Amino acid sequence: MESHEPLLQLCGVTKTYAGLRAVDALDLAVMPAQTTVFIGPSGCGKSTTIRLINGLILPDEGRVVFDGEALTPRNVISMRRRMGYVIQDGGLFPHLTARENVGLMARHLRRPRDEIETRMTELASLTHFPLDGLDRFPQELSGGQRQRVSLMRALMLDPEVLLLDEPLGALDPMIRYELQADLREVFQTLGKTVVLVTHDLGEAAFFGQDIVLMRDGRIEQRGAMRELLDAPASDFVERFVTAQRSLHELS
């Protein structure tokens, strides 16, 4: 039965760095089993928001609530294990093989070896990663393959939510296009709650059921992409959309 309660909530969340508010009294509810995309210019607070969601940083004010429970210093480690996290460059350990990177947390939690191997084979199939690549080191893999390994690692413990911070930003356009299609297939197959950060409007439209456009640590407009295109809530939204469209026309 589909839940009508948010899986993630940010309640009046503020985060300040050197006197500047990276996130400013942010209220946000993320519904389960849908893809929410944060978009906006550099410095708007979107990456800070995703780090607040998974407890890498804690808010100065307000609360981050996951599955009805507020994140605190006491519970943040256990909560984070219920969230998969993928960053732009993959964040793989260079001295570990792909297999060792993917299974790192499962081994730390002392999961049975056969269970880990079964799960790894499932994830390699899901992400279209070659099984013979699992014993290679990150430097022996292409950029797209490294991101597939990072995605497998994020999914290894079957998390309830998947967080992706500019996961395709460092890839060549052709590899990025291919991985976009594969990522969306993964999201649709698993039916998980996904929160994705991007600076690219086309990518946001490709993935997002719910688009959150941020500016100066606040939400400027939220809704379906069609709403941002046809009914911009402010001059800023209109300028942002127009600039992005112009970039896509030139590319």
Secondary structure, 3 states (H helix, E strand, C coil): CCCCCCCEEEEEEEEEECCEEEEEEEEEEECCCCEEEEECCCCCCHHHHHHHHCCCCCCCEEEEEECCEECCCCCHHHHHCCEEEECCCCCCCCCCCHHHHHCHHHHHCCCCHHHHHHHHHHHHHHCCCCHHHCCCCHHHCCHHHHHHHHHHHHHCCCCCEEEEECCCCCCCHHHHHHHHHHHHHHHHHHCCEEEEECCCHHHHHHHCCEEEEEECCEEEEEECHHHHHHCCCCHHHHHHHHHHHHHHHHC
